[in-house]
Amino acid sequence: MRLKDKVAVVTGSGRGIGAAIARGFAQEGAHIVLISRTASQLEKQAEFIKQYGVQHLSIEADISKEKDVISIRKKVMEQLGRIDILVNAAGITMVSKSEELSLENWTKCLDINLTGTFLMCKELGGQMIEAANGGKIINITSIVSHAGIPERAAYSSSKGGVKQLSQTLAVEWAKHNIQVNTISPGFIVTEIVRDLISKGIHKPEKMVARIPAGRMGEVEDLAGPAIFLASSESNYVSGTTLIVDGGWMANGYV
């Protein structure tokens, strides 16, 4: 119960990594605010959260829109009264040769992955500052924040931006006792990755061959690292990135 009675807001929690982190937080006693653009996904995850006996709130919203993010802050404060933890897990991927990448798709990827993260940090981090009780912010980036992967110009730029934004906020908000960190997942089996595999864009055998752990990650592999960064155990950890990739980045042998 490391997060007992804390209020945790998790974007992208209708499925995938965000949903796994939200469930992990609920198991540790946190009250959960689920954020997604899809109502049916929120309903499904809310059923999981209920079994842990914590409070939960589901909000259908598009975090790339400022009015939606302002509304999230108001609803959370009205119904739960505080914000202790923010996890920005909402995001999309974008696969395209750079010379063929449209401005529309470039903008869409950055709007959701980077601008959405900024807006959530600004509004909910601003609430943490106003409340003067400190807080924890965890932004989900990717191994593409550290390594070049072909045909990911928009995605890598957005996630690299999230990493740099997080470091800036960590320095700026340390005086408010707000720790800001990022988690960089490697190849995790999510709905998005399954779709890329089905289209032949990702090739599982090739991917696993480089992972020392010998397998792709599961979404549950992200819950433990997020719980650590959300708990008091990480009070002296800020502005850092925790890479969760089964050793992919460390592997110099191809």
Backbone torsions as a table, in degrees:
resi	resn	phi	psi	omega
1	MET	NA	49.0	-176.8
2	ARG	-69.6	-17.3	-178.1
3	LEU	-117.9	24.5	-174.4
4	LYS	-53.6	124.7	176.0
5	ASP	67.9	8.1	171.4
6	LYS	-76.5	150.7	175.7
7	VAL	-103.5	118.6	-176.6
8	ALA	-115.6	125.2	176.6
9	VAL	-102.1	124.5	-176.6
10	VAL	-126.6	113.5	176.2
11	THR	-81.6	158.3	-178.8
12	GLY	64.5	26.3	-172.9
13	SER	-93.6	11.9	175.1
14	GLY	-76.0	-19.8	-178.8
15	ARG	-164.6	175.3	170.3
16	GLY	61.5	-142.2	-175.7
17	ILE	-61.2	-44.0	-179.7
18	GLY	-60.4	-41.3	179.2
19	ALA	-65.7	-42.0	-179.9
20	ALA	-64.1	-40.9	178.0
21	ILE	-65.7	-43.0	179.0
22	ALA	-60.2	-42.3	178.7
23	ARG	-65.8	-40.4	177.9
24	GLY	-62.2	-41.3	177.9
25	PHE	-64.3	-41.7	-179.9
26	ALA	-62.2	-39.3	177.0
27	GLN	-61.9	-28.3	179.5
28	GLU	-91.4	9.5	172.5
29	GLY	95.6	5.6	-179.5
30	ALA	-80.2	146.7	169.8
31	HIS	-83.5	134.7	-166.3
32	ILE	-113.8	133.6	169.8
33	VAL	-109.3	113.5	-179.3
34	LEU	-91.7	129.8	-179.8
35	ILE	-123.7	127.6	176.9
36	SER	-158.8	161.1	174.7
37	ARG	-84.6	-10.2	-172.4
38	THR	-116.0	114.1	-175.3
39	ALA	-62.1	-40.2	-177.7
40	SER	-63.8	-35.2	177.9
41	GLN	-68.8	-37.9	178.3
42	LEU	-63.5	-41.9	179.7
43	GLU	-61.5	-42.2	-179.7
44	LYS	-63.6	-45.6	-178.6
45	GLN	-70.8	-32.2	178.6
46	ALA	-61.4	-34.5	177.7
47	GLU	-63.3	-38.9	176.7
48	PHE	-64.8	-43.3	-175.3
49	ILE	-66.0	-36.8	-176.6
50	LYS	-55.8	-34.2	-174.0
51	GLN	-66.9	-15.1	-178.2
52	TYR	-92.3	-1.9	174.8
53	GLY	72.3	21.1	178.0
54	VAL	-104.3	164.1	175.4
55	GLN	-72.9	149.9	175.4
56	HIS	-146.4	152.3	179.7
57	LEU	-138.5	130.4	178.4
58	SER	-109.2	130.4	-179.2
59	ILE	-129.9	121.0	175.2
60	GLU	-85.4	118.0	-174.7
61	ALA	-158.4	157.2	174.3
62	ASP	-109.2	107.2	-172.9
63	ILE	-70.8	-9.6	176.5
64	SER	-80.2	-5.4	179.2
65	LYS	-107.0	122.1	-174.9
66	GLU	-58.6	-40.0	-178.4
67	LYS	-63.1	-35.2	178.1
68	ASP	-67.7	-39.5	-178.8
69	VAL	-69.0	-41.0	175.9
70	ILE	-60.8	-39.9	178.0
71	SER	-64.2	-38.2	177.7
72	ILE	-58.9	-48.6	-179.5
73	ARG	-57.9	-45.2	-178.1
74	LYS	-64.4	-44.5	-178.0
75	LYS	-64.8	-41.5	-179.9
76	VAL	-64.5	-44.1	-178.5
77	MET	-67.9	-38.1	179.5
78	GLU	-66.1	-38.8	-172.0
79	GLN	-98.9	-29.0	-178.3
80	LEU	-119.2	-17.6	169.6
81	GLY	82.1	-5.0	-179.3
82	ARG	-163.9	163.2	174.5
83	ILE	-135.4	116.5	-178.9
84	ASP	-106.6	-31.9	-173.4
85	ILE	-136.9	136.5	173.9
86	LEU	-127.8	127.0	173.6
87	VAL	-119.2	121.3	176.8
88	ASN	-100.6	95.2	-178.9
89	ALA	-110.5	-6.2	-179.5
90	ALA	-67.9	138.0	178.4
91	GLY	-179.1	162.9	175.3
92	ILE	-128.5	160.2	173.4
93	THR	-103.1	166.8	178.7
94	MET	-150.0	115.5	-178.0
95	VAL	-112.7	120.0	179.8
96	SER	-167.6	144.5	169.0
97	LYS	-59.7	137.8	-173.9
98	SER	-59.2	-37.3	-178.3
99	GLU	-72.8	-11.9	179.5
100	GLU	-110.6	-2.0	-177.2
101	LEU	-70.3	122.0	-179.4
102	SER	-77.2	153.3	177.0
103	LEU	-62.5	-34.7	179.3
104	GLU	-61.6	-46.1	-179.7
105	ASN	-71.6	-36.4	174.6
106	TRP	-57.7	-49.6	-177.3
107	THR	-65.3	-41.8	179.8
108	LYS	-59.2	-44.8	-178.9
109	CYS	-65.0	-45.5	179.8
110	LEU	-69.7	-34.7	179.7
111	ASP	-61.1	-45.0	-177.0
112	ILE	-78.5	-50.1	-172.5
113	ASN	-74.3	-43.6	-174.4
114	LEU	-100.0	-54.1	-179.0
115	THR	-64.0	-40.4	177.6
116	GLY	-60.3	-42.4	177.6
117	THR	-64.0	-43.1	177.9
118	PHE	-60.1	-47.4	-178.0
119	LEU	-61.9	-42.3	178.3
120	MET	-64.0	-43.2	177.7
121	CYS	-63.5	-43.5	-178.7
122	LYS	-61.0	-51.0	-175.4
123	GLU	-74.2	-50.9	-176.0
124	LEU	-79.2	-34.4	171.9
125	GLY	-64.5	-37.2	176.0
126	GLY	-61.1	-36.9	176.5
127	GLN	-66.3	-39.7	176.9
128	MET	-61.1	-42.3	179.5
129	ILE	-63.4	-44.7	-179.0
130	GLU	-62.9	-38.6	-178.7
131	ALA	-74.8	-23.2	177.4
132	ALA	60.5	33.8	177.1
133	ASN	-113.2	10.5	-177.2
134	GLY	75.8	-173.4	179.6
135	GLY	172.4	173.4	-179.6
136	LYS	-129.6	129.5	175.5
137	ILE	-123.3	128.0	179.8
138	ILE	-124.3	117.8	179.6
139	ASN	-108.3	130.9	-178.8
140	ILE	-88.3	119.8	177.9
141	THR	-106.7	-126.4	-177.3
142	SER	-175.6	160.7	174.2
143	ILE	-63.6	-16.9	175.9
144	VAL	-70.7	-7.8	172.5
145	SER	-73.1	-16.0	-173.3
146	HIS	-120.1	-23.9	-174.8
147	ALA	-133.8	142.5	178.2
148	GLY	-76.3	127.6	176.1
149	ILE	-125.5	125.9	-176.0
150	PRO	-56.1	146.6	174.1
151	GLU	66.2	28.8	178.3
152	ARG	-128.4	34.3	-174.3
153	ALA	-57.0	-49.1	-178.4
154	ALA	-69.5	-45.0	-177.2
155	TYR	-64.3	-47.3	-178.5
156	SER	-66.7	-36.3	178.2
157	SER	-65.7	-41.4	-180.0
158	SER	-66.6	-43.4	-178.2
159	LYS	-73.2	-35.1	173.7
160	GLY	-63.4	-37.2	176.4
161	GLY	-64.1	-39.1	177.9
162	VAL	-62.6	-41.4	179.1
163	LYS	-60.9	-46.6	-178.8
164	GLN	-69.9	-37.8	175.5
165	LEU	-59.0	-43.9	-177.8
166	SER	-63.5	-40.7	178.4
167	GLN	-65.1	-40.0	178.7
168	THR	-63.5	-46.0	-179.9
169	LEU	-65.5	-35.9	179.0
170	ALA	-59.8	-41.5	179.5
171	VAL	-72.0	-43.7	-175.4
172	GLU	-69.5	-36.9	-172.7
173	TRP	-102.2	5.8	177.2
174	ALA	-58.7	-35.6	-179.3
175	LYS	-65.7	-17.0	177.6
176	HIS	-98.3	9.5	-178.1
177	ASN	59.8	38.9	174.8
178	ILE	-110.5	119.3	177.9
179	GLN	-96.1	129.0	-179.0
180	VAL	-119.9	120.6	-179.3
181	ASN	-136.6	167.9	177.2
182	THR	-125.9	153.3	170.3
183	ILE	-117.0	127.8	178.0
184	SER	-107.6	99.4	177.8
185	PRO	-73.6	150.9	170.7
186	GLY	-88.3	-138.0	-179.8
187	PHE	-82.9	104.6	-177.1
188	ILE	-110.1	139.6	-179.0
189	VAL	-77.6	93.7	175.5
190	THR	-116.9	174.7	177.2
191	GLU	-59.6	-38.1	-179.8
192	ILE	-65.0	-44.3	-179.4
193	VAL	-66.5	-40.2	177.1
194	ARG	-59.6	-38.8	179.0
195	ASP	-65.5	-41.6	178.7
196	LEU	-66.2	-35.2	176.7
197	ILE	-65.6	-44.0	-178.8
198	SER	-63.5	-28.0	179.2
199	LYS	-88.0	-2.2	179.6
200	GLY	80.2	7.9	179.5
201	ILE	-76.6	-43.4	172.7
202	HIS	-99.4	137.0	176.9
203	LYS	-117.0	104.9	-172.4
204	PRO	-52.7	-42.6	-177.4
205	GLU	-61.8	-42.3	179.9
206	LYS	-67.7	-39.8	-179.1
207	MET	-65.9	-48.5	-177.4
208	VAL	-66.1	-30.7	-178.5
209	ALA	-59.5	-26.8	-179.0
210	ARG	-94.3	-9.5	-175.9
211	ILE	-91.8	111.7	-179.0
212	PRO	-55.8	-31.0	179.5
213	ALA	-66.7	-16.5	176.0
214	GLY	80.0	14.5	178.9
215	ARG	-158.4	159.9	169.6
216	MET	-78.0	157.5	-178.8
217	GLY	-79.2	156.0	172.1
218	GLU	-103.3	155.3	-177.7
219	VAL	-58.4	-30.9	179.3
220	GLU	-64.7	-20.9	178.1
221	ASP	-66.3	-16.1	179.8
222	LEU	-90.6	-16.8	-174.9
223	ALA	-65.5	-47.3	-178.7
224	GLY	-59.5	-51.2	176.8
225	PRO	-57.0	-38.5	179.9
226	ALA	-68.2	-39.3	177.9
227	ILE	-61.1	-43.4	177.2
228	PHE	-58.1	-48.7	-176.9
229	LEU	-70.8	-19.8	178.5
230	ALA	-90.2	-12.9	-173.8
231	SER	-96.7	172.9	178.2
232	SER	-69.1	-13.7	178.9
233	GLU	-64.7	-18.6	-177.8
234	SER	-111.6	27.1	-175.8
235	ASN	-63.4	-19.7	178.8
236	TYR	-109.7	21.1	178.3
237	VAL	-115.6	116.2	179.2
238	SER	-155.4	144.0	179.0
239	GLY	76.7	17.5	-177.2
240	THR	-114.0	166.8	178.5
241	THR	-121.1	127.6	176.1
242	LEU	-100.3	112.2	-178.9
243	ILE	-87.7	124.0	-178.7
244	VAL	-120.5	90.1	-170.0
245	ASP	-142.0	12.9	179.9
246	GLY	66.4	16.6	178.5
247	GLY	95.5	6.7	-177.1
248	TRP	-55.8	-47.9	-176.8
249	MET	-67.4	-32.3	-176.4
250	ALA	-79.1	-16.0	-172.7
251	ASN	-77.3	108.6	178.4
252	GLY	-90.8	-1.3	-177.6
253	TYR	-105.4	123.9	179.5
254	VAL	-116.9	NA	NA
